[in-house]
Amino acid sequence: MGVAKEGIPFIIASDALAVGAFVAASRYGSPWIWVLAVVLAIVAVWVVYFFRDPERDGARGERLVISPADGKIVMIAEVHEPAFIRGPAIRISVFMNIFSVHVNRYPVSGDVKYLHYNPGKFLNAAVEKASLENEQSSVGIESPIGRVVVRQIAGLVARRILTYSREGDRAAQGVRFGIIRFGSRVDVFVPTSCAPKVKVGDQVFAGLTVLAEQ
């Protein structure tokens, strides 16, 4: 299993802190420095775990919507999506905690026709108004099932959304398109002709779990 390239600076920094603490503990022999060294070593292991980037090879198909993120389904609702779909849509929200894989993947194949970044706030990503007020990055895809929007939303801890997509790109279902650092949420807006295949509370996995089908 590899790690996301965006995590390499964090991994190097946490490893360096842990090694430095162990060197200091060996030199001075203080039990408090040893405790700090152990804590920093645990943090260093967690940082590598957080930025893990496993390969995913699940179901694919023109009529399927695949989960763009690992996490728990926190909302499924019919809403009005004004920016790209410009009409009614089904929103499926996936909440990622600090132990989830945070690499995001395209839910459908098609052409990237819309991009929008909003600096926003950093409210709890699990709450309803986070979809409107938090820092977020939206990607609109013209797909075989119609227009689909996938929206990365920052949370209380997350402070950096990275989106690789560019307008005019070809989106390939299950392929990586971005990452959010340290806890967040991803919303998918699909046509109302799609039937959800998950329910609130389900655990889903990016590139593996089918969220909806037309």
N, CA, C and O of each residue as an XYZ file, in Angstrom:
856
protein
N       0.846     -1.199      0.000
C       0.000      0.000      0.000
C       0.878      1.245      0.000
O       1.795      1.367      0.812
N       0.595      2.160     -0.907
C       1.367      3.379     -0.983
C       0.795      4.470     -0.100
O      -0.190      4.269      0.611
N       1.440      5.639     -0.161
C       0.937      6.811      0.549
C       0.736      7.935     -0.463
O       1.416      7.985     -1.488
N      -0.198      8.833     -0.171
C      -0.447      9.969     -1.049
C       0.747     10.916     -1.019
O       1.308     11.196      0.041
N       1.125     11.401     -2.188
C       2.307     12.271     -2.270
C       2.140     13.541     -1.446
O       3.123     14.114     -0.975
N       0.879     13.988     -1.270
C       0.632     15.189     -0.477
C       0.987     14.999      0.991
O       1.176     15.973      1.720
N       1.077     13.746      1.422
C       1.373     13.471      2.820
C       2.847     13.347      3.129
O       3.227     13.299      4.299
N       3.695     13.294      2.099
C       5.123     13.057      2.324
C       5.769     14.112      3.219
O       6.525     13.742      4.117
N       5.510     15.420      3.020
C       6.119     16.407      3.942
C       5.702     16.198      5.399
O       6.512     16.381      6.307
N       4.440     15.814      5.626
C       3.960     15.568      6.983
C       4.623     14.321      7.580
O       4.966     14.292      8.763
N       4.796     13.304      6.752
C       5.434     12.067      7.219
C       6.888     12.334      7.591
O       7.356     11.875      8.633
N       7.605     13.074      6.743
C       9.007     13.387      7.026
C       9.124     14.203      8.318
O       9.984     13.939      9.158
N       8.244     15.195      8.460
C       8.305     16.058      9.653
C       8.010     15.273     10.928
O       8.713     15.422     11.927
N       6.963     14.431     10.894
C       6.618     13.672     12.099
C       7.694     12.649     12.433
O       7.986     12.430     13.608
N       8.286     12.019     11.429
C       9.382     11.070     11.667
C      10.591     11.780     12.280
O      11.225     11.267     13.202
N      10.898     12.964     11.755
C      12.051     13.711     12.264
C      11.858     14.107     13.723
O      12.792     14.030     14.522
N      10.646     14.530     14.066
C      10.357     14.892     15.459
C      10.496     13.687     16.381
O      11.060     13.790     17.470
N       9.973     12.538     15.935
C      10.057     11.328     16.757
C      11.507     10.892     16.956
O      11.910     10.556     18.070
N      12.286     10.896     15.882
C      13.707     10.495     15.979
C      14.456     11.469     16.887
O      15.252     11.057     17.731
N      14.194     12.765     16.706
C      14.865     13.756     17.545
C      14.535     13.573     19.024
O      15.402     13.734     19.883
N      13.292     13.240     19.315
C      12.894     13.035     20.705
C      13.591     11.802     21.296
O      14.017     11.832     22.451
N      13.709     10.725     20.519
C      14.396      9.528     21.016
C      15.890      9.793     21.240
O      16.479      9.281     22.192
N      16.490     10.589     20.367
C      17.901     10.949     20.550
C      18.065     11.762     21.831
O      18.989     11.531     22.611
N      17.161     12.713     22.038
C      17.231     13.535     23.255
C      16.995     12.689     24.502
O      17.658     12.883     25.520
N      16.059     11.756     24.426
C      15.780     10.894     25.571
C      16.978     10.018     25.905
O      17.284      9.809     27.079
N      17.651      9.509     24.895
C      18.836      8.670     25.128
C      19.971      9.474     25.740
O      20.745      8.969     26.552
N      20.054     10.748     25.330
C      21.153     11.586     25.822
C      20.927     12.053     27.260
O      21.853     12.043     28.071
N      19.702     12.458     27.571
C      19.439     13.066     28.878
C      18.782     12.110     29.872
O      18.830     12.354     31.078
N      18.171     11.030     29.390
C      17.622     10.016     30.272
C      16.381     10.424     31.044
O      15.969      9.718     31.964
N      15.779     11.548     30.687
C      14.591     12.013     31.411
C      13.379     11.148     31.046
O      13.116     10.920     29.865
N      12.637     10.663     32.059
C      11.451      9.851     31.760
C      10.397     10.645     30.990
O       9.643     10.079     30.198
N      10.347     11.955     31.224
C       9.362     12.777     30.515
C       9.707     12.887     29.035
O       8.814     12.895     28.189
N      10.966     12.970     28.725
C      11.374     13.009     27.307
C      11.096     11.661     26.641
O      10.723     11.606     25.470
N      11.283     10.565     27.405
C      10.950      9.243     26.855
C       9.453      9.137     26.550
O       9.053      8.589     25.523
N       8.641      9.668     27.457
C       7.180      9.661     27.225
C       6.852     10.472     25.968
O       6.057     10.042     25.132
N       7.474     11.650     25.845
C       7.249     12.486     24.665
C       7.682     11.755     23.395
O       7.000     11.818     22.372
N       8.812     11.067     23.465
C       9.317     10.342     22.290
C       8.343      9.256     21.856
O       8.101      9.072     20.663
N       7.783      8.534     22.831
C       6.823      7.480     22.506
C       5.563      8.081     21.880
O       5.033      7.554     20.902
N       5.094      9.185     22.455
C       3.895      9.851     21.908
C       4.152     10.307     20.477
O       3.308     10.113     19.602
N       5.309     10.909     20.237
C       5.633     11.387     18.891
C       5.791     10.219     17.906
O       5.474     10.356     16.725
N       6.276      9.088     18.388
C       6.384      7.908     17.525
C       5.000      7.401     17.126
O       4.783      7.010     15.979
N       4.068      7.410     18.075
C       2.685      7.000     17.776
C       2.068      7.954     16.749
O       1.398      7.524     15.810
N       2.306      9.252     16.942
C       1.791     10.244     15.989
C       2.390     10.004     14.603
O       1.682     10.094     13.600
N       3.680      9.702     14.540
C       4.337      9.464     13.253
C       3.724      8.264     12.535
O       3.531      8.293     11.319
N       3.421      7.213     13.290
C       2.771      6.040     12.693
C       1.382      6.400     12.190
O       0.975      5.981     11.106
N       0.650      7.187     12.992
C      -0.700      7.589     12.577
C      -0.674      8.446     11.309
O      -1.545      8.301     10.451
N       0.312      9.332     11.182
C       0.408     10.190      9.992
C       0.582      9.342      8.736
O      -0.042      9.611      7.709
N       1.431      8.318      8.817
C       1.590      7.410      7.668
C       0.271      6.716      7.377
O      -0.127      6.591      6.219
N      -0.410      6.262      8.427
C      -1.698      5.575      8.258
C      -2.732      6.507      7.640
O      -3.495      6.100      6.764
N      -2.757      7.766      8.098
C      -3.732      8.719      7.585
C      -3.567      8.943      6.087
O      -4.559      9.027      5.362
N      -2.335      9.038      5.620
C      -2.074      9.340      4.212
C      -1.937      8.086      3.343
O      -1.414      8.158      2.231
N      -2.401      6.945      3.841
C      -2.336      5.733      3.028
C      -3.188      5.908      1.767
O      -4.189      6.624      1.773
N      -2.779      5.252      0.709
C      -3.462      5.397     -0.577
C      -3.563      4.025     -1.245
O      -2.787      3.714     -2.149
N      -4.516      3.209     -0.802
C      -4.633      1.849     -1.349
C      -5.190      1.857     -2.775
O      -5.943      2.751     -3.160
N      -4.807      0.857     -3.532
C      -5.396      0.668     -4.858
C      -6.827      0.167     -4.682
O      -7.103     -0.626     -3.782
N      -7.729      0.625     -5.533
C      -9.133      0.228     -5.446
C      -9.626     -0.228     -6.820
O      -9.489      0.499     -7.804
N     -10.185     -1.404     -6.883
C     -10.679     -1.955     -8.148
C     -12.031     -2.599     -7.898
O     -12.126     -3.812     -7.708
N     -13.077     -1.780     -7.898
C     -14.424     -2.274     -7.619
C     -15.304     -2.263     -8.851
O     -14.812     -2.221     -9.978
N     -16.609     -2.301     -8.632
C     -17.585     -2.299     -9.728
C     -17.481     -0.995    -10.514
O     -17.269      0.071     -9.936
N     -17.630     -1.086    -11.827
C     -17.608      0.079    -12.702
C     -18.749     -0.050    -13.702
O     -19.148     -1.160    -14.053
N     -19.272      1.078    -14.159
C     -20.340      1.029    -15.141
C     -20.928      2.401    -15.388
O     -20.923      3.248    -14.495
N     -21.436      2.633    -16.592
C     -21.983      3.930    -16.967
C     -23.197      4.318    -16.130
O     -23.460      5.506    -15.944
N     -23.940      3.335    -15.622
C     -25.153      3.624    -14.862
C     -24.926      3.611    -13.354
O     -25.864      3.782    -12.577
N     -23.681      3.408    -12.948
C     -23.353      3.330    -11.528
C     -22.712      4.627    -11.046
O     -22.002      5.303    -11.791
N     -22.977      4.960     -9.780
C     -22.294      6.053     -9.097
C     -21.497      5.441     -7.963
O     -22.066      4.867     -7.034
N     -20.186      5.563     -8.039
C     -19.286      4.932     -7.065
C     -18.908      5.947     -5.989
O     -18.782      7.139     -6.273
N     -18.731      5.487     -4.780
C     -18.374      6.404     -3.694
C     -17.040      7.098     -3.988
O     -16.066      6.444     -4.361
N     -17.001      8.428     -3.818
C     -15.748      9.159     -4.014
C     -14.867      9.187     -2.768
O     -13.726      9.647     -2.820
N     -15.398      8.695     -1.645
C     -14.671      8.808     -0.382
C     -14.957      7.634      0.531
O     -16.005      6.995      0.439
N     -13.997      7.357      1.426
C     -14.213      6.409      2.517
C     -14.932      7.135      3.652
O     -14.677      8.316      3.891
N     -15.819      6.446      4.345
C     -16.467      7.066      5.490
C     -17.856      6.538      5.727
O     -18.188      5.424      5.323
N     -18.673      7.346      6.389
C     -20.032      6.951      6.752
C     -21.038      7.852      6.045
O     -20.846      9.064      5.957
N     -22.107      7.250      5.543
C     -23.187      8.021      4.941
C     -23.921      8.768      6.047
O     -24.460      8.152      6.967
N     -23.940     10.109      5.955
C     -24.591     10.905      6.997
C     -25.871     11.577      6.503
O     -26.704     11.983      7.313
N     -26.039     11.698      5.183
C     -27.248     12.313      4.642
C     -27.551     11.762      3.256
O     -26.650     11.525      2.452
N     -28.836     11.564      2.994
C     -29.340     11.297      1.648
C     -30.602     12.134      1.514
O     -31.553     11.942      2.271
N     -30.622     13.060      0.561
C     -31.764     13.968      0.467
C     -31.937     14.476     -0.954
O     -30.972     14.594     -1.709
N     -33.177     14.772     -1.302
C     -33.421     15.438     -2.582
C     -33.308     16.939     -2.340
O     -33.968     17.489     -1.458
N     -32.466     17.590     -3.131
C     -32.176     19.007     -2.951
C     -32.189     19.713     -4.302
O     -32.322     19.084     -5.352
N     -32.050     21.023     -4.247
C     -31.875     21.813     -5.466
C     -30.389     22.142     -5.588
O     -29.808     22.736     -4.679
N     -29.775     21.763     -6.700
C     -28.357     22.051     -6.924
C     -28.286     23.145     -7.999
O     -28.507     22.867     -9.178
N     -27.977     24.398     -7.595
C     -28.114     25.519     -8.519
C     -26.921     25.789     -9.428
O     -27.067     26.457    -10.451
N     -25.740     25.279     -9.070
C     -24.525     25.703     -9.756
C     -24.283     24.995    -11.090
O     -23.948     25.645    -12.080
N     -24.447     23.687    -11.126
C     -24.121     22.926    -12.332
C     -25.304     22.106    -12.835
O     -25.623     22.140    -14.023
N     -25.953     21.371    -11.936
C     -27.140     20.610    -12.331
C     -28.296     21.561    -12.619
O     -29.097     21.338    -13.527
N     -28.361     22.630    -11.819
C     -29.377     23.685    -11.973
C     -30.798     23.127    -11.887
O     -31.662     23.443    -12.706
N     -31.007     22.308    -10.897
C     -32.324     21.713    -10.718
C     -32.298     20.697     -9.601
O     -31.331     20.636     -8.841
N     -33.353     19.892     -9.486
C     -33.404     18.892     -8.417
C     -32.336     17.821     -8.594
O     -31.983     17.440     -9.710
N     -31.840     17.354     -7.469
C     -30.809     16.310     -7.474
C     -30.889     15.543     -6.169
O     -31.475     16.014     -5.194
N     -30.303     14.370     -6.158
C     -30.166     13.600     -4.920
C     -28.752     13.819     -4.397
O     -27.770     13.567     -5.096
N     -28.665     14.293     -3.153
C     -27.365     14.495     -2.525
C     -27.075     13.349     -1.565
O     -27.877     13.037     -0.685
N     -25.922     12.733     -1.751
C     -25.451     11.670     -0.858
C     -24.167     12.169     -0.205
O     -23.197     12.475     -0.898
N     -24.155     12.253      1.120
C     -23.029     12.832      1.852
C     -22.246     11.761      2.593
O     -22.818     10.940      3.310
N     -20.929     11.780      2.410
C     -20.024     10.829      3.066
C     -19.122     11.601      4.021
O     -18.377     12.486      3.601
N     -19.191     11.262      5.307
C     -18.350     11.908      6.313
C     -17.109     11.070      6.570
O     -17.204      9.879      6.869
N     -15.943     11.699      6.450
C     -14.662     11.025      6.692
C     -14.107     11.456      8.052
O     -13.973     12.652      8.313
N     -13.790     10.512      8.902
C     -13.144     10.871     10.163
C     -11.626     10.801     10.000
O     -11.136     10.525      8.905
N     -10.881     11.047     11.070
C      -9.423     11.132     10.957
C      -8.759      9.784     10.707
O      -7.548      9.726     10.494
N      -9.529      8.699     10.728
C      -8.967      7.381     10.453
C      -9.317      6.878      9.053
O      -8.859      5.810      8.649
N     -10.125      7.639      8.310
C     -10.520      7.233      6.961
C      -9.407      7.513      5.962
O      -8.570      8.388      6.182
N      -9.403      6.754      4.846
C      -8.573      7.122      3.703
C      -9.120      8.432      3.162
O     -10.327      8.550      2.951
N      -8.263      9.417      2.933
C      -8.735     10.741      2.519
C      -8.489     11.062      1.048
O      -8.759     12.180      0.608
N      -7.990     10.112      0.295
C      -7.876     10.280     -1.153
C      -9.272     10.141     -1.761
O      -9.999      9.200     -1.444
N      -9.639     11.070     -2.626
C     -10.971     11.079     -3.245
C     -10.901     10.622     -4.697
O      -9.910     10.863     -5.387
N     -11.973      9.954     -5.157
C     -12.003      9.365     -6.498
C     -13.265      9.788     -7.246
O     -14.303     10.047     -6.638
N     -13.161      9.854     -8.562
C     -14.318     10.222     -9.375
C     -15.434      9.190     -9.219
O     -15.186      7.989     -9.318
N     -16.664      9.654     -8.975
C     -17.786      8.718     -8.836
C     -18.329      8.206    -10.169
O     -18.937      7.138    -10.225
N     -18.108      8.967    -11.238
C     -18.590      8.596    -12.575
C     -17.524      8.978    -13.593
O     -16.599      9.733    -13.292
N     -17.670      8.448    -14.793
C     -16.812      8.853    -15.911
C     -17.526      9.934    -16.713
O     -18.756      9.985    -16.741
N     -16.761     10.784    -17.356
C     -17.339     11.837    -18.175
C     -16.358     12.972    -18.368
O     -15.153     12.799    -18.185
N     -16.873     14.137    -18.740
C     -16.036     15.311    -18.976
C     -16.231     16.333    -17.865
O     -17.359     16.645    -17.482
N     -15.117     16.851    -17.352
C     -15.179     17.883    -16.323
C     -15.588     19.200    -16.987
O     -14.858     19.750    -17.811
N     -16.761     19.688    -16.612
C     -17.316     20.891    -17.238
C     -17.430     22.072    -16.270
O     -17.710     23.193    -16.695
N     -17.217     21.831    -14.984
C     -17.444     22.889    -14.003
C     -16.503     22.711    -12.824
O     -16.349     21.604    -12.308
N     -15.874     23.796    -12.399
C     -15.027     23.808    -11.209
C     -15.323     25.067    -10.406
O     -15.470     26.153    -10.966
N     -15.410     24.910     -9.095
C     -15.626     26.083     -8.245
C     -15.019     25.827     -6.872
O     -15.227     24.772     -6.272
N     -14.261     26.814     -6.384
C     -13.682     26.743     -5.038
C     -14.236     27.882     -4.196
O     -14.266     29.030     -4.640
N     -14.677     27.566     -2.975
C     -15.198     28.560     -2.043
C     -14.397     28.486     -0.748
O     -14.408     27.443     -0.094
N     -13.688     29.575     -0.344
C     -12.860     29.532      0.873
C     -13.650     29.120      2.106
O     -13.246     28.190      2.805
N     -14.775     29.793      2.397
C     -15.706     29.375      3.429
C     -15.190     29.260      4.852
O     -14.104     29.728      5.195
N     -16.036     28.600      5.683
C     -15.775     28.412      7.113
C     -15.270     26.998      7.374
O     -14.990     26.239      6.446
N     -15.159     26.656      8.680
C     -14.699     25.321      9.074
C     -15.617     24.767     10.162
O     -15.176     24.445     11.266
N     -16.901     24.664      9.824
C     -17.874     24.077     10.746
C     -17.723     22.559     10.757
O     -17.033     21.989      9.912
N     -18.373     21.914     11.720
C     -18.409     20.458     11.748
C     -18.950     19.947     10.416
O     -20.075     20.276     10.040
N     -18.155     19.142      9.695
C     -18.533     18.711      8.348
C     -19.764     17.817      8.328
O     -20.364     17.624      7.271
N     -20.152     17.265      9.479
C     -21.296     16.355      9.512
C     -22.637     17.092      9.539
O     -23.682     16.476      9.331
N     -22.617     18.403      9.792
C     -23.881     19.122      9.918
C     -24.361     19.637      8.565
O     -23.577     19.781      7.627
N     -25.672     19.913      8.482
C     -26.306     20.286      7.222
C     -25.699     21.541      6.598
O     -25.394     21.538      5.405
N     -25.515     22.609      7.369
C     -25.104     23.870      6.765
C     -23.642     23.887      6.326
O     -23.210     24.841      5.677
N     -22.867     22.849      6.667
C     -21.485     22.766      6.187
C     -21.434     22.715      4.673
O     -20.478     23.191      4.062
N     -22.480     22.128      4.057
C     -22.524     22.007      2.597
C     -22.600     23.362      1.917
O     -22.231     23.493      0.750
N     -23.083     24.387      2.647
C     -23.218     25.721      2.073
C     -22.130     26.678      2.545
O     -21.700     27.547      1.785
N     -21.675     26.530      3.799
C     -20.839     27.561      4.413
C     -19.365     27.197      4.538
O     -18.533     28.094      4.671
N     -19.009     25.911      4.500
C     -17.615     25.532      4.717
C     -16.745     25.718      3.477
O     -17.243     25.837      2.358
N     -15.423     25.739      3.708
C     -14.476     25.682      2.596
C     -14.817     24.463      1.748
O     -15.018     23.372      2.281
N     -14.884     24.641      0.437
C     -15.273     23.519     -0.408
C     -14.792     23.687     -1.841
O     -14.531     24.795     -2.312
N     -14.685     22.568     -2.506
C     -14.292     22.557     -3.914
C     -15.239     21.629     -4.657
O     -15.396     20.467     -4.283
N     -15.878     22.143     -5.720
C     -16.871     21.377     -6.469
C     -16.359     21.063     -7.871
O     -15.740     21.899     -8.529
N     -16.630     19.847     -8.305
C     -16.291     19.416     -9.662
C     -17.573     18.927    -10.325
O     -18.232     18.022     -9.813
N     -17.929     19.525    -11.464
C     -19.108     19.108    -12.213
C     -18.718     18.255    -13.403
O     -17.846     18.628    -14.187
N     -19.372     17.105    -13.534
C     -19.026     16.139    -14.587
C     -20.244     15.884    -15.470
O     -21.327     15.576    -14.974
N     -20.058     16.013    -16.771
C     -21.079     15.625    -17.751
C     -20.877     14.142    -18.022
O     -19.886     13.749    -18.638
N     -21.823     13.312    -17.559
C     -21.638     11.861    -17.607
C     -22.776     11.192    -18.365
O     -23.747     11.857    -18.725
N     -22.674      9.879    -18.616
C     -23.764      9.172    -19.302
C     -25.097      9.215    -18.562
O     -26.146      9.072    -19.189
N     -25.083      9.410    -17.239
C     -26.345      9.472    -16.494
C     -26.844     10.910    -16.338
O     -27.880     11.148    -15.717
N     -26.109     11.859    -16.900
C     -26.452     13.264    -16.762
C     -25.390     14.015    -15.975
O     -24.275     13.522    -15.805
N     -25.728     15.189    -15.503
C     -24.772     16.003    -14.764
C     -24.631     15.528    -13.319
O     -25.618     15.285    -12.626
N     -23.386     15.404    -12.890
C     -23.061     14.958    -11.529
C     -22.086     15.956    -10.919
O     -21.154     16.408    -11.585
N     -22.298     16.293     -9.673
C     -21.380     17.166     -8.944
C     -20.790     16.391     -7.778
O     -21.517     15.731     -7.035
N     -19.473     16.469     -7.617
C     -18.821     15.906     -6.435
C     -18.146     17.066     -5.715
O     -17.361     17.805     -6.308
N     -18.461     17.217     -4.429
C     -18.039     18.402     -3.665
C     -17.230     17.989     -2.450
O     -17.734     17.282     -1.577
N     -15.982     18.427     -2.387
C     -15.123     18.204     -1.224
C     -15.372     19.334     -0.227
O     -15.315     20.510     -0.587
N     -15.646     18.974      1.020
C     -15.992     19.965      2.038
C     -15.063     19.809      3.238
O     -14.944     18.720      3.800
N     -14.411     20.891      3.625
C     -13.530     20.852      4.791
C     -14.359     20.777      6.068
O     -15.543     21.113      6.073
N     -13.720     20.331      7.156
C     -14.399     20.213      8.444
C     -13.718     21.020      9.520
O     -13.002     21.979      9.232
N     -13.940     20.630     10.769
C     -13.366     21.340     11.907
C     -11.842     21.305     11.900
O     -11.189     22.293     12.236
N     -11.283     20.162     11.515
C      -9.832     19.981     11.552
C      -9.206     20.255     10.197
O      -8.121     20.831     10.115
N      -9.894     19.841      9.125
C      -9.345     20.001      7.775
C      -9.154     21.471      7.437
O     -10.025     22.301      7.701
N      -7.999     21.785      6.849
C      -7.724     23.162      6.441
C      -7.136     23.222      5.026
O      -6.647     24.268      4.599
N      -7.185     22.117      4.314
C      -6.583     22.136      2.990
C      -7.256     21.120      2.086
O      -7.134     19.911      2.288
N      -7.967     21.623      1.085
C      -8.577     20.780      0.067
C      -7.705     20.844     -1.178
O      -7.349     21.931     -1.632
N      -7.361     19.700     -1.726
C      -6.601     19.641     -2.963
C      -7.446     18.948     -4.025
O      -7.916     17.829     -3.824
N      -7.633     19.620     -5.154
C      -8.391     19.073     -6.278
C      -7.511     19.110     -7.512
O      -7.029     20.173     -7.905
N      -7.298     17.947     -8.129
C      -6.430     17.887     -9.296
C      -7.163     18.261    -10.584
O      -6.521     18.596    -11.579
N      -8.483     18.208    -10.581
C      -9.272     18.362    -11.807
C      -9.079     19.736    -12.442
O      -8.884     20.740    -11.756
N      -9.140     19.749    -13.769
C      -9.143     20.975    -14.554
C     -10.283     20.895    -15.547
O     -10.608     19.818    -16.047
N     -10.895     22.044    -15.832
C     -12.002     22.051    -16.776
C     -11.534     21.519    -18.123
O     -10.500     21.936    -18.645
N     -12.310     20.592    -18.677
C     -11.947     19.960    -19.936
C     -11.298     18.599    -19.755
O     -11.142     17.857    -20.725
N     -10.911     18.255    -18.516
C     -10.332     16.935    -18.244
C     -11.352     15.833    -18.501
O     -12.561     16.058    -18.443
N     -10.850     14.657    -18.783
C     -11.687     13.472    -18.854
C     -11.655     12.783    -17.502
O     -10.600     12.335    -17.054
N     -12.821     12.694    -16.844
C     -12.926     12.000    -15.556
C     -13.111     10.511    -15.808
O     -13.933     10.110    -16.633
N     -12.359      9.709    -15.108
C     -12.485      8.255    -15.214
C     -12.943      7.698    -13.880
O     -12.293      7.917    -12.857
N     -14.043      6.988    -13.881
C     -14.648      6.457    -12.664
C     -13.629      5.686    -11.833
O     -12.947      4.795    -12.339
N     -13.531      6.041    -10.544
C     -12.624      5.353     -9.632
C     -11.215      5.893     -9.600
O     -10.411      5.459     -8.775
N     -10.889      6.836    -10.483
C      -9.543      7.410    -10.521
C      -9.442      8.564     -9.530
O     -10.414      9.292     -9.329
N      -8.296      8.736     -8.919
C      -8.092      9.785     -7.924
C      -8.274     11.174     -8.552
O      -7.805     11.430     -9.661
N      -8.964     12.067     -7.822
C      -9.081     13.447     -8.298
C      -8.733     14.464     -7.223
O      -8.732     15.664     -7.497
N      -8.435     14.015     -5.999
C      -8.065     14.968     -4.964
C      -7.922     14.329     -3.606
O      -8.022     13.111     -3.459
N      -7.686     15.173     -2.608
C      -7.519     14.714     -1.233
C      -7.891     15.874     -0.305
O      -7.719     17.040     -0.661
N      -8.400     15.547      0.886
C      -8.649     16.547      1.919
C      -7.862     16.125      3.149
O      -7.941     14.973      3.578
N      -7.109     17.049      3.712
C      -6.273     16.703      4.862
C      -7.038     16.824      6.184
O      -7.568     17.883      6.520
N      -7.079     15.721      6.915
C      -7.492     15.693      8.325
C      -8.974     15.952      8.593
O      -9.339     16.978      9.166
N      -9.818     15.017      8.174
C     -11.218     15.027      8.577
C     -12.093     15.941      7.746
O     -11.812     17.136      7.648
N     -13.156     15.405      7.140
C     -13.924     16.207      6.201
C     -15.140     15.447      5.694
O     -15.562     14.456      6.290
N     -15.703     15.930      4.575
C     -16.892     15.327      4.006
C     -16.877     15.495      2.488
O     -16.317     16.459      1.966
N     -17.495     14.550      1.793
C     -17.661     14.664      0.342
C     -19.134     14.431      0.018
O     -19.719     13.427      0.424
N     -19.723     15.371     -0.720
C     -21.097     15.249     -1.187
C     -21.102     14.892     -2.666
O     -20.286     15.395     -3.439
N     -22.026     14.021     -3.051
C     -22.243     13.714     -4.462
C     -23.679     14.094     -4.806
O     -24.617     13.678     -4.127
N     -23.843     14.878     -5.852
C     -25.167     15.263     -6.344
C     -25.413     14.529     -7.656
O     -24.662     14.698     -8.617
N     -26.462     13.715     -7.699
C     -26.751     12.912     -8.883
C     -28.177     13.206     -9.351
O     -28.983     13.716     -8.573
N     -28.503     12.891    -10.615
C     -29.870     13.115    -11.102
C     -30.898     12.359    -10.265
O     -30.597     11.313     -9.689
N     -32.098     12.891    -10.206
C     -33.164     12.251     -9.428
C     -33.611     10.928    -10.045
O     -34.351     10.169     -9.419
N     -33.168     10.655    -11.256
C     -33.476      9.361    -11.887
C     -32.635      8.231    -11.301
O     -32.865      7.063    -11.615
N     -31.659      8.570    -10.450
C     -30.798      7.565     -9.822
C     -31.428      7.057     -8.527
O     -32.032      7.822     -7.775
N     -31.284      5.785     -8.284
C     -31.797      5.167     -7.056
C     -30.645      4.915     -6.086
O     -29.713      4.190     -6.435
N     -30.675      5.484     -4.886
C     -29.622      5.223     -3.906
C     -29.534      3.739     -3.556
O     -30.552      3.060     -3.428
N     -28.324      3.254     -3.407
C     -28.076      1.865     -3.035
C     -27.485      1.753     -1.633
O     -27.077      0.675     -1.202
N     -27.444      2.885     -0.929
C     -26.936      2.912      0.450
C     -27.958      3.624      1.317
O     -28.910      4.221      0.815
N     -27.749      3.556      2.620
C     -28.633      4.255      3.565
C     -27.782      4.964      4.599
O     -26.600      4.658      4.761
N     -28.386      5.912      5.296
C     -27.675      6.653      6.331
C     -27.129      5.684      7.374
O     -27.839      4.801      7.855
N     -25.860      5.864      7.712
C     -25.198      4.996      8.682
C     -24.296      3.954      8.052
O     -23.460      3.366      8.738
N     -24.451      3.711      6.739
C     -23.611      2.720      6.052
C     -22.172      3.214      5.959
O     -21.923      4.407      5.787
N     -21.224      2.279      6.075
C     -19.822      2.563      5.816
C     -19.544      2.304      4.337
O     -19.930      1.271      3.792
N     -18.869      3.258      3.700
C     -18.597      3.130      2.266
C     -17.107      3.335      2.010
O     -16.373      3.847      2.855
N     -16.687      2.919      0.820
C     -15.263      2.982      0.473
C     -15.068      3.539     -0.926
O     -15.725      3.111     -1.875
N     -14.169      4.487     -1.043
C     -13.924      5.148     -2.322
C     -13.478      4.152     -3.385
O     -12.580      3.341     -3.158
N     -14.117      4.226     -4.547
C     -13.742      3.353     -5.646
C     -14.274      1.948     -5.548
O     -14.030      1.128     -6.433
N     -15.014      1.647     -4.460
C     -15.524      0.283     -4.246
C     -17.039      0.239     -4.091
O     -17.705     -0.566     -4.741
N     -17.589      1.098     -3.236
C     -19.011      1.024     -2.897
C     -19.868      1.732     -3.936
O     -19.578      2.862     -4.327
N     -20.926      1.059     -4.379
C     -21.908      1.672     -5.281
C     -22.871      2.504     -4.438
O     -23.565      1.970     -3.573
N     -22.913      3.822     -4.694
C     -23.816      4.705     -3.962
C     -25.202      4.755     -4.582
O     -26.205      4.822     -3.872
N     -25.258      4.723     -5.923
C     -26.545      4.863     -6.610
C     -26.435      4.232     -7.995
O     -25.343      3.979     -8.506
N     -27.618      3.985     -8.588
C     -27.652      3.404     -9.926
C     -28.839      3.988    -10.672
O     -29.915      4.183    -10.107
N     -28.625      4.260    -11.934
C     -29.723      4.791    -12.768
C     -30.398      3.663    -13.524
O     -31.341      3.902    -14.277
